[in-house]
Amino acid sequence: MLRVSVVIPTYRRPDLLFKCIGALREQTLPLANFEIIVVSDGPDPVTEQALSDWTDLPVNLRFSPLPKKAGPAAARNHGWQQARAELIAFTDDDTLPTPDWLIGYLEALQGETLAAFTGKVIVPLPPYPTDFAQNTAGLETADFVTANCACTKAALQRISGFDERFTMAWREDSDLHFKILEANIPLRKVEKAAIIHPVREARWGVSIGEQRKTLFNALLYRKYPVLYEQQIQAKPPFTYYIMVVSLLVAFGSLIMMNTTIALIALAAWLLLVLQFTLRRLANTSHTASHVCEMIYTSAIIPFTSIYWHFYGLIKYKVWFV
């Protein structure tokens, strides 16, 4: 009897995906009781070929790519809408569900038609992680993440699933969370339903590119201003504005030939960059490469963060600072 449908969005990461599927094969819930729906975010011949070459795949596994790239929210919608079970469990291709993951959610369901659940996320870290790894570890304390959650199909139908305007892996989980809260659908934490979320390799300077995601803060705020202010309040820190203004004043003063003000503004900017760098280095790796990365990115992040913040405000026609 099919009791759970597992939806995994992916895109050209078969090595990670296979580790996730391998963990699902070790579930205490019999394989016949759940299906796995792998949805690629766009045409993905790499993953499709890798799956076709895998001779020991679970029986109840389907691969269903989107016709074009649309983001993980669209991929998850595509998956749960095809699901045959009444309980839908979501995870990501870079996670490792623990053996009791699905059993934990089924035990918590208790026959309800409308219900949602969130599980436990474990992020293994070395004694001195990178800044990127430490940020990933924030998943452990998040109220609701799509890397580990479950909803009844009726609940997803009630709230129309994920908002596909969130085209990156950012705030689409908060949006679903807020939809559940506004619809008064019971939401419970299930400690037994745990997944391990290893920190994947990240390129040097990754935090600069990550700032682009902040544009979706504006969309979430436009939809749920009260819940946003209560639970997130994510906006460029006030010091970001000071850092940007300080450097602009320094350059402006140099153009105006006012050396004194230029030096004072430049000193203020350098001090703030140093403080930001030291804060990010606290309890993280102090290798030469990581220290250099933190200095460089700490100087750039305020500018990119504020740029994408205001880009989002304009795009989604909303205002908050």
Buried (B, 14 or more C-beta within 10 A) or exposed (E): EBBBBBBBBBBBBBEBBBBBBEBBEEBEBEBEBBBBBBBBBBBBEEBBEBBEEEEEBBEBBBBEBBEEBBBBBBBBBBBBBBBEBBBBBBBBBBBBBBBBBBBBBBEBBEEBEBBBBBBBBBBEBEEBBBBBBBBBBEBEEBEBBBBBBBBBBEBBEBBEBBBBBBBBBBBBBBBBBBBBBEBEBEBBEBEBBBBBBBBEEBEEBBBBEBBBBBBBBBBBBBBBEEBBEEBBEBBBEEBBEBBBBBBEBBEEBBEEEBEEBBEBBBEBBBEBBEEBBEEBBEEBBEEEEBBEBBBBBBBBBBBBBBBBBBBBBEBBEBEBE
